[in-house]
Amino acid sequence: MIPKHVAIIMDGNGRWAKARGRPRVFGHIRGSSRIKSIVEGASDLGIRALTLYAFSTENWTRPDTELTVLWKLLKKYLIKEVKNLEANNVRLKVIGEIDKLAPELQTLVKSSEACLAKNTGLFLTFCVSYGSQREIVDATKRIVNDVISGKLMATEINEALFENYLWTDFLGDLAKVDLLIRTSGEQRISNYLLWQAAYAEFLFMDVLWPDFSKENLSQAVNDFSKRQRRFGGI
C-alpha cells in the first residue's frame, strides 16, 4: 500500500553541518540539494502529494544571516527547478504566511505556481512561514467573517467545511496526510499539519535531512505498507 500524501519535516541540517565543523548554513545548502531527488523518488513510488516543511513561523527568530541564506536557497530552487518540475508533470504550491516574504520572492512563488498549475502529476507543496496553529486560527477567523456576512450559517460548520478554509484546501481529498516523516531522530511534529495529520502514521528516522535519500523514502513507504490503519475502528 502506497501512501497518497507524504509530509516530511526536513530536520537536521544544522547538526549535519556541526558534525563536519561547518557553519549551519552549510547544512541548509546541502539539505536543499536533497529535494530534487526526493521529489523524483516520491513520484516514482506513486505518491500523489508530497508536502515539505521548509520554514516555520517560529524560524523567523533565527539570525538574519541564516534567514538570508534560506531565502536565497528557496529562490534558487524555484528558478532552477521549475523546468524540471514541468518536465516531470509536477504541480507546485507554497503555503503559509507568504505575505511576510520579500515582494520579489512572493512574485517568484506565484509565477512558479502558475507555470506548473496545469500539470496533473505529483502535488509538491512547500510550507514556508508556516505554523499549523496559525493556519487553524486563520481558518476560524474566515469562517466567523462568513457567518457574520451571511455567506454561511453556523449550523453548516462541520469538519468537512472547516477543511475548505485551511491552506491545504487545494489538495481536496489528498489534504489528509497518510504518512508523516521526521528526519534527525527528533520525535515531535513541531506545529506541522496538526489538522491534516490527525490520522497519519508517524515515522521518526535517525537519518539527518542532508543524508536523506530515495532509499530512505522507499524504506519509509515500506514501513507504512506494513501498518494497520483502523481510524478508530477495530
Long-range contacts (C-beta under 8 A, 24 or more apart in sequence): 1-224, 1-225, 2-45, 2-46, 2-47, 2-221, 2-225, 3-47, 3-178, 3-179, 3-201, 3-221, 3-224, 4-47, 4-48, 4-49, 4-174, 4-178, 5-47, 5-48, 5-49, 5-50, 5-51, 5-171, 5-174, 5-175, 5-176, 5-177, 5-178, 5-179, 5-196, 6-42, 6-47, 6-49, 6-50, 6-51, 6-177, 6-178, 6-179, 6-180, 6-181, 6-217, 6-220, 6-221, 7-50, 7-51, 7-52, 7-53, 7-177, 7-179, 7-180, 7-181, 7-192, 7-193, 7-196, 7-197, 7-200, 8-38, 8-50, 8-51, 8-52, 8-53, 8-180, 8-181, 8-182, 8-183, 9-53, 9-180, 9-181, 9-182, 9-183, 9-189, 9-190, 9-192, 10-34, 10-52, 10-53, 10-54, 10-183, 10-209, 10-212, 11-182, 11-183, 11-184, 11-186, 11-208, 11-209, 12-183, 12-184, 12-185, 12-207, 12-208, 12-209, 12-210, 13-208, 13-209, 13-210, 15-184, 15-208, 16-208, 16-209, 16-210, 16-211, 17-210, 24-66, 25-65, 25-66, 25-69, 27-210, 28-66, 28-69, 28-70, 28-73, 29-69, 29-73, 30-210, 31-209, 31-210, 32-73, 32-76, 32-77, 33-210, 34-209, 34-210, 34-212, 34-213, 35-77, 35-81, 36-81, 36-84, 37-213, 37-214, 38-212, 38-214, 38-217, 39-85, 39-88, 39-90, 39-122, 39-124, 40-88, 40-214, 41-213, 41-214, 41-217, 41-218, 42-122, 42-217, 43-88, 43-90, 43-121, 43-122, 44-214, 45-217, 45-218, 45-221, 47-122, 47-221, 48-122, 48-123, 48-174, 49-122, 49-123, 49-125, 49-171, 49-174, 50-122, 50-123, 50-124, 50-125, 51-124, 51-125, 51-126, 51-127, 51-168, 51-177, 51-193, 52-124, 52-125, 52-126, 52-127, 53-127, 53-130, 53-190, 53-192, 54-126, 54-127, 54-128, 54-130, 55-96, 55-127, 55-128, 55-129, 55-130, 56-127, 56-129, 56-130, 56-131, 56-190, 56-191, 56-192, 57-96, 57-97, 57-129, 57-130, 57-131, 57-134, 57-191, 58-131, 58-190, 58-191, 59-129, 60-100, 60-129, 71-101, 71-102, 71-105, 74-105, 74-126, 74-128, 75-104, 75-105, 75-108, 78-108, 78-109, 78-112, 79-108, 82-112, 82-115, 82-116, 85-116, 85-119, 85-124, 86-115, 86-116, 86-119, 88-121, 88-122, 89-119, 89-120, 89-121, 89-122, 90-116, 90-119, 90-121, 90-122, 90-123, 90-124, 91-116, 91-117, 91-119, 91-120, 91-121, 91-122, 91-123, 91-124, 92-116, 92-124, 92-125, 92-126, 93-123, 93-124, 93-125, 93-126, 93-170, 94-125, 94-126, 94-128, 95-125, 95-126, 95-127, 95-128, 95-130, 95-167, 95-168, 96-127, 96-128, 96-129, 96-130, 96-131, 96-167, 97-129, 97-130, 97-134, 98-128, 98-129, 100-129, 101-128, 101-129, 123-171, 123-174, 125-168, 125-171, 127-192, 127-193, 130-167, 130-192, 131-191, 132-191, 132-192, 132-193, 132-194, 132-195, 133-191, 133-194, 135-166, 135-167, 135-195, 136-166, 136-194, 136-195, 138-165, 138-167, 139-165, 139-166, 140-165, 162-195, 163-195, 166-195, 166-196, 168-193, 168-196, 176-200, 178-224, 179-203, 179-220, 179-221, 179-224, 181-205, 181-217, 181-220, 183-207, 183-208, 183-209, 183-212, 184-208, 184-209, 199-229, 199-231, 199-232, 201-227, 201-229
